[in-house]
Amino acid sequence: MNSELELFRDNVRRFLQTEVEPHYADWEKAGIVPRELWTKFGDNGLLCVDAPEEHGGIGAPFEFSCVVLEEVGKAGYGALGANLAVHSDIVAPYIAHLGTPEQKAHYLPKLVSGELVGAIAMTEPGAGSDLQGAKTTAIADGGDYLISGQKTFITNGQHAGVVISFAKTDPKAGARGTTLFLVDTDRPGFSRGRNLDKIGQHCGDTSELFYDNVRVPASAVLGRVGNGFGHLVDELPRERLTLAIGALGAIEGMLGLTIDYVKTRKAFGQPLSTLQNTRFELADMQTQVEMLRAYVERCARAYAEGKMDVPMAAKVKLAATEMQFRTADRCLQLFGGYGYMVEYPISRHFLDARVQRIYGGTSEIMKEVIARSMLGR
């Protein structure tokens, strides 16, 4: 499989060099990637690559999906990486694992091809990590449900054609009164707010979403009624692992940029690469990233074998995203004043890295999850 994996990696790199690199700076200024980029990814077999063959995918091992995120991160396309991860590694697996045969047949081929873009709507203005504080409701009405509420910070919100939406079907039942719904964005009552301005990941499609008595049939329920929170917990390991994979790629990309820079940039009449501080900083970062890679690969194998649990996912997400931000700061410092200039990709790496410690569960939440697994409460 290694030869096939490396061939696939080469294809991903060529695609990024041809279809993304020439345009990414313009997309960052525009604040969003073009909708047709999703179709190009689909045409080149780079979306939902581990989706089952019977639903349009190639049924590749999970490692192939890791390669897409790793290479996008390494190239410094943090916003695009987040968009792809939500589509291919959250929305598609949710449907593959929880969907009815009809839901899988309808949605998965369109996600694989890029005909549909997927999003997942959990966070609300008053409920981030604490999903039990969500206010969005889905009230049974005959054979349908009426969904009302507001979501925010939703990745792929502008381009999404289907949104996995978290809502309360029994507000008095706490976590056991929540349900997931597949909401098509052309339904009456669904609307998108503005594409949100962020300090980083500028071309990332991040939106507010509004539900005003959006009527969906009972067949739109994803999984079991009343088990929405449980389904989220079950699917979190992959989400957090993919964030770690993207972080690992970004760290290696930053180190590559910095090594190239210090070899050519001179200070005090000699290349920065000859100065002890530079050499020690790079040596330390390289050692840390190699240890991180070993753990990320261990976690990826565990996930592929069905052995990854919630605490393990929290550990790898915490370790990788915290290291990503530290590395971005240290590498930017080695660039000096030029690191603060937007034309140098290291500056984008720095800005894009900050949110990694927040979405997918904050670092503080990750520590609490880990501590509970250690202490029992």
C-alpha positions in Angstrom: 0.0 0.0 0.0 2.9 2.4 0.6 3.6 2.8 -3.1 0.0 3.5 -3.8 -0.1 6.0 -0.9 2.9 7.9 -2.2 1.5 7.9 -5.7 -1.7 9.4 -4.3 0.4 11.9 -2.3 2.1 13.0 -5.5 -1.3 13.5 -7.2 -2.5 15.7 -4.2 0.6 17.8 -4.4 0.3 18.3 -8.2 -3.3 19.3 -7.8 -2.5 21.8 -5.1 0.3 23.3 -7.2 -1.8 23.6 -10.3 -5.3 24.5 -9.0 -4.7 26.2 -5.6 -1.2 27.8 -5.4 -1.7 30.3 -8.2 -4.9 31.6 -6.8 -4.8 31.1 -3.0 -3.6 34.7 -2.2 -6.5 36.1 -4.2 -9.0 33.8 -2.4 -7.6 35.0 0.9 -8.3 38.6 -0.2 -11.7 37.7 -1.4 -12.5 36.0 1.8 -13.8 32.7 0.3 -12.7 30.0 -2.2 -14.8 29.7 -5.4 -17.6 27.2 -5.4 -16.2 25.4 -8.5 -13.1 24.4 -6.5 -15.2 21.8 -4.8 -16.1 20.2 -8.2 -12.4 20.2 -9.2 -11.5 18.4 -6.0 -14.3 15.9 -6.7 -13.3 15.4 -10.4 -9.8 14.5 -9.2 -10.9 12.0 -6.6 -9.8 14.1 -3.6 -13.1 14.3 -1.7 -14.3 11.7 0.8 -11.7 9.2 -0.5 -12.6 6.5 2.0 -16.3 6.6 1.2 -17.7 3.2 0.1 -17.5 2.3 -3.6 -21.2 1.6 -3.8 -21.8 5.3 -2.9 -19.3 6.8 -5.4 -16.1 6.7 -3.3 -13.1 4.7 -4.0 -13.2 2.9 -0.7 -9.6 3.8 0.1 -8.1 3.2 3.5 -8.3 6.0 6.0 -4.6 6.8 5.5 -5.4 8.2 2.1 -7.8 10.8 3.6 -5.0 11.7 6.0 -2.7 12.4 3.1 -5.1 15.0 1.7 -5.3 16.9 5.0 -1.5 16.6 5.6 -0.5 18.0 2.2 -3.0 20.8 2.4 -1.7 21.7 5.8 1.9 21.4 4.7 1.3 23.8 1.8 0.0 26.4 4.2 -3.7 26.3 3.2 -5.2 26.3 6.6 -8.6 27.6 5.7 -9.0 25.1 2.8 -7.9 22.3 5.1 -10.6 23.2 7.6 -13.2 23.3 4.8 -12.1 19.9 3.4 -12.0 18.3 6.8 -15.5 19.2 7.6 -16.8 18.0 4.3 -14.8 14.8 3.8 -14.0 13.7 7.4 -17.0 14.8 9.4 -20.1 15.2 7.2 -19.5 12.2 4.9 -18.5 9.8 7.8 -21.6 10.9 9.8 -23.8 9.9 6.9 -21.9 6.8 6.2 -22.1 5.6 9.8 -25.5 6.9 10.8 -27.5 7.3 7.6 -30.3 5.1 6.3 -29.7 3.3 3.0 -31.7 6.0 1.3 -29.8 8.8 2.9 -26.4 7.3 2.0 -27.6 6.7 -1.6 -28.8 10.3 -1.9 -26.1 12.3 -0.3 -22.8 10.4 -0.4 -22.3 10.3 -4.2 -22.9 14.1 -4.3 -20.4 14.7 -1.5 -17.8 12.6 -3.3 -18.3 14.5 -6.6 -18.5 17.9 -5.1 -22.0 18.4 -6.4 -22.9 19.0 -2.8 -20.8 20.7 -0.1 -21.4 19.5 3.5 -21.5 21.4 6.8 -22.3 20.5 10.4 -24.0 23.0 12.6 -23.6 22.6 16.3 -22.2 25.9 17.7 -24.6 28.7 18.6 -24.0 32.3 19.8 -24.6 31.2 23.4 -23.4 27.6 23.2 -19.9 26.7 22.0 -18.2 23.8 23.8 -21.3 23.4 26.0 -23.7 21.9 23.5 -26.3 21.2 26.2 -26.8 24.9 26.2 -28.0 24.9 22.6 -31.4 26.7 22.0 -32.2 25.4 18.5 -35.3 23.3 18.6 -37.0 20.7 16.3 -40.7 20.4 17.1 -42.6 17.4 15.8 -45.5 18.5 13.6 -47.4 15.6 12.1 -44.9 13.5 10.2 -42.5 16.4 10.0 -40.3 18.5 12.2 -40.1 22.3 12.4 -36.5 23.5 13.1 -36.0 27.0 14.6 -32.8 28.6 15.9 -29.4 30.1 15.0 -26.0 28.7 14.4 -22.6 30.4 14.2 -19.0 29.8 13.2 -20.2 27.1 10.7 -17.5 26.0 8.4 -18.7 25.7 4.7 -21.9 27.6 5.6 -21.9 29.7 2.5 -21.4 26.9 0.0 -23.2 24.1 1.8 -25.9 22.2 0.1 -26.7 20.0 3.1 -26.1 20.8 6.8 -26.1 18.3 9.6 -28.0 20.3 12.2 -28.0 19.7 16.0 -31.3 20.5 17.6 -33.4 19.8 20.7 -36.4 17.5 20.1 -37.1 17.3 23.8 -35.8 20.4 25.7 -36.6 18.8 29.1 -34.5 15.7 28.5 -31.1 17.3 28.5 -28.5 15.5 26.3 -31.0 12.7 25.7 -33.4 15.1 24.1 -31.2 16.1 21.1 -31.3 14.9 17.5 -29.3 15.4 14.3 -31.1 16.3 11.1 -30.0 16.5 7.4 -31.2 19.9 6.3 -31.0 20.8 2.6 -30.2 24.4 2.3 -32.9 25.1 -0.3 -35.7 24.5 2.2 -38.0 27.4 3.0 -37.0 29.1 6.2 -33.3 28.3 6.0 -31.0 31.3 5.4 -27.4 32.2 5.6 -25.9 35.2 7.4 -22.7 36.9 6.4 -19.4 35.1 5.7 -17.6 35.9 9.0 -14.4 38.0 9.1 -11.6 36.2 11.0 -8.1 37.1 12.1 -6.9 34.0 10.2 -8.1 31.4 7.7 -9.4 34.3 5.6 -10.7 32.4 2.7 -12.4 29.9 4.9 -16.1 29.8 4.4 -17.3 30.4 8.0 -20.9 31.5 8.4 -24.0 32.3 10.5 -27.0 30.1 9.7 -30.7 30.8 10.6 -33.6 28.3 10.8 -37.0 29.9 10.8 -39.5 27.0 11.1 -37.6 25.0 8.6 -39.9 22.0 7.8 -38.1 18.7 7.3 -39.6 15.2 7.0 -39.0 12.6 9.6 -36.7 10.9 7.0 -34.3 13.8 7.6 -33.4 12.5 11.0 -29.8 11.3 11.0 -29.3 8.4 13.5 -31.8 8.0 16.3 -34.2 10.6 17.7 -33.0 11.7 21.1 -29.4 10.5 20.6 -27.9 13.5 18.9 -25.4 14.2 21.6 -24.4 10.5 21.8 -23.8 10.5 18.0 -21.6 13.5 18.3 -19.5 11.9 21.0 -19.1 8.8 18.9 -17.9 10.7 15.9 -15.6 13.2 17.7 -12.5 11.0 17.6 -12.2 11.3 13.8 -12.9 15.0 13.9 -10.1 15.7 16.4 -7.7 13.3 14.8 -8.1 15.1 11.4 -7.3 18.4 13.2 -4.1 16.8 14.5 -3.2 15.5 11.0 -3.6 19.0 9.5 -1.6 20.5 12.3 1.2 18.0 11.7 1.3 18.9 8.1 1.4 22.6 8.9 4.3 22.1 11.3 6.3 20.3 8.7 5.5 23.0 6.1 6.5 25.8 8.5 9.8 24.1 9.3 10.5 23.7 5.6 9.9 27.3 4.9 12.1 28.4 7.8 15.0 26.1 6.9 15.0 27.5 3.4 14.9 31.1 4.7 17.7 30.8 7.3 20.0 29.4 4.8 19.8 32.5 2.6 19.1 35.3 5.0 22.2 36.9 6.5 22.8 38.6 9.8 26.1 39.9 11.0 27.7 38.9 7.8 26.8 35.3 7.9 23.7 33.1 7.1 21.2 32.8 10.0 21.7 29.0 9.7 25.2 29.3 11.1 24.1 31.0 14.3 23.7 28.8 17.4 20.3 30.0 18.4 18.9 29.3 14.9 20.4 25.8 14.9 19.2 24.9 18.4 15.7 26.2 17.7 15.4 24.2 14.5 16.9 21.1 16.1 14.4 21.3 19.0 11.4 21.8 16.7 12.5 18.9 14.4 12.8 16.6 17.3 9.4 17.5 18.7 7.6 17.1 15.3 9.1 13.7 14.8 7.8 12.6 18.1 4.4 14.1 17.3 4.3 12.2 13.9 4.9 8.9 15.7 1.9 9.6 18.0 -0.3 10.9 15.2 0.4 7.8 13.1 -0.3 5.5 16.1 -3.6 7.3 16.5 -4.5 7.0 12.8 -3.8 3.3 13.0 -6.0 3.0 16.1 -8.8 4.8 14.3 -8.5 2.6 11.2 -8.7 -0.4 13.4 -11.7 0.9 15.4 -9.6 1.2 18.6 -9.5 5.0 19.0 -11.4 6.3 22.0 -12.4 9.8 23.1 -9.4 10.4 25.5 -6.9 9.3 22.8 -8.4 11.7 20.3 -8.3 14.5 22.9 -4.6 13.9 23.6 -3.6 13.9 19.9 -5.7 17.0 19.2 -4.3 18.9 22.2 -0.7 17.9 21.5 -0.7 18.7 17.8 -2.6 22.0 17.8 -0.7 23.4 20.8 2.6 22.4 19.1 1.4 23.9 15.8 0.9 27.3 17.4 4.2 27.2 19.3 6.0 26.3 16.1 4.4 29.0 14.1 5.5 31.5 16.7 9.0 30.2 16.9 9.4 30.0 13.1 8.0 33.5 12.6 10.6 34.8 15.1 13.4 33.3 13.0 12.1 35.3 10.0 12.4 38.5 12.0 10.5 41.5 10.6 9.8 39.7 7.3 7.8 37.1 9.2 5.3 39.9 10.0 4.8 40.7 6.4 1.8 39.1 4.7 3.7 38.2 1.5 5.7 35.7 3.5 3.6 32.5 4.0 4.9 32.0 7.5 2.7 34.9 8.6 -0.4 33.1 7.2 0.7 29.9 9.1 0.8 32.0 12.3 -2.6 33.4 11.9 -4.3 30.2 10.7 -2.8 28.2 13.6 -4.6 30.1 16.3 -8.1 28.8 15.8 -6.8 25.2 15.9 -6.7 25.4 19.7 -10.3 26.5 19.8 -12.5 24.6 17.3 -13.2 20.9 17.5 -13.1 21.4 21.3 -10.9 23.9 23.0 -7.6 22.9 24.5 -9.1 23.4 27.9 -11.9 21.0 27.1 -9.4 18.5 25.8 -7.5 18.6 29.1 -10.8 18.0 31.0 -11.6 15.0 28.8 -8.1 13.6 29.5 -8.2 14.3 33.2 -11.6 12.5 33.5 -10.2 9.5 31.9 -7.3 9.5 34.4 -9.3 10.4 37.5 -12.7 8.9 36.9 -14.7 12.1 37.3 
